[in-house]
Amino acid sequence: MWIYLNDRFVREEKAFVSVFDHGFLYGDGAFETLRAYDGVFFSLREHLERLKDSARAIGLLLPALPFEDLLRNAMQKNSLHEAILRITLSRGPGPLSPSPRGCRSPTVVIFARPFHPPPRRWYARGLSAVLARTRRNPAEALDPRIKSANFLNLIMARREAERLGAQEAILLNTSGELAEGSTSNLFFVKGKNVYTPSRKAGILEGITRNVVLTLARENGIRLVEGCFRPAALRSADEAFLTNTSWEIAPLTRLDRAAIGTGRPGEVTRRLIRLFQVKVREEVRASSTARLNSVMLKGRSRGTRPERRMTSSESEWSGISPGAEKRRRSDRTGDSP
Ligand SMILES: Cc1ncc(COP(=O)(O)O)c(C=O)c1O
C-alpha cells in the first residue's frame, strides 16, 4: 500500500513516524475518516472543513496541502474505487513534554484502504449497544466536537460494550443525558418524531448525522434535537446509529433489551433508502462532471471513456461478488 507521509508517497513498509511524535506520545492531533464510493469522495468539503476546525481548536495549523488531489492519488496509487480514507494530522516530533512548543512541523499521513462493509445482518437485524459507565468528556475538558487523535475516552466506553458482547457503547454526558456512540451518532424514533442529541449534549457533529438531518428536513420527517434521558431511548419505537462507515445502522437492543419490536423499524429503513439515493446522486453528479471534463480533453485526442457502474448501484443491487465476499467477515466496519 502507498501512503502519503509528510511530503511524498511511500510504501507502507517505509511509512514510519518518529517515536517522539506528540501524536504518539500524547495523542496530540486530529483526523478525518471519509468514504469514496466508486472513486467519488462523499461529503469531502464537510470533512475537510471539520479537519480544519479540529486543527484550529487544538492550535495546529492545517498545512496548505492539496488534500483532494492527495486523497485521489492515494486511491489511484492503490487502485481503489471503494475505499475508506484517513487523513491524520499530528503535532509532530518534539521534546519529551506535552507542551507543543518544541514541535516544529506537524506530521501528515493520508491513506486509502479497501472498504469492508459491516456484516449484512447488522442491517437486517440491527446492532446491540450498552449504556456505558464511561461518560463523554465534557466540552470544558475536551470539546467532543474536535475529532481528536486522542480516543481514550471513547475506547474506554467501547471496551465496556465489547466486554458485554455488544457492538457499540452509548455514552452519556456528565449530566446523565444521552450523548453519542463511541464511534457513532445516536438517533431514536418515537411516534412520528425522530430525536437526536443536540450539540449541547456534547457530541461530535457527525458528517453522516448532518446528512440525516438534511434528509429528514427535505422529506417531511420531523426531527427534534435536544437533551434526552436514557429512558427516552429505552422506550423508543426504533433507534439507529450513524457514521461514515456504517452509514445508517439500526440499533435494536440496548443493555440486552429490545428497542421497540427489536427489529429495524420503518422510519430507519426509510432513512437508509434515502441515504442510498443521496449517495447515488452524489456519485452520479460527480461522475458526470468528471466524465464531461475527460470528454472535453479526450475529444481532442479522439478517446471516449466508459462509464463504470457506481458502487452503490452494484453493492446495493447485490451485483458485486467482491463486496459480498468482504461482507462475510465479521468485521465491525469501524473506521475511525
Ligand atoms: C465519537 C463519534 N461520534 C460520531 C461519529 C460519526 O461521525 P461521522 O458521521 O462524521 O463519521 C464518529 C465517527 O467516528 C465518532 O467517533
The ligand as a Gaussian input file, in Angstrom:
#p B3LYP/6-31G(d) Opt

LIG

0 1
 C      -17.463000       9.899000      18.728000
 C      -18.001000       9.874000      17.343000
 N      -19.232000      10.359000      17.112000
 C      -19.772000      10.352000      15.878000
 C      -19.092000       9.830000      14.790000
 C      -19.711000       9.839000      13.426000
 O      -19.108000      10.812000      12.612000
 P      -19.134000      10.739000      11.012000
 O      -20.569000      10.614000      10.621000
 O      -18.534000      12.028000      10.593000
 O      -18.331000       9.552000      10.626000
 C      -17.809000       9.319000      14.984000
 C      -17.058000       8.766000      13.869000
 O      -16.049000       8.140000      14.018000
 C      -17.243000       9.349000      16.291000
 O      -16.023000       8.873000      16.519000

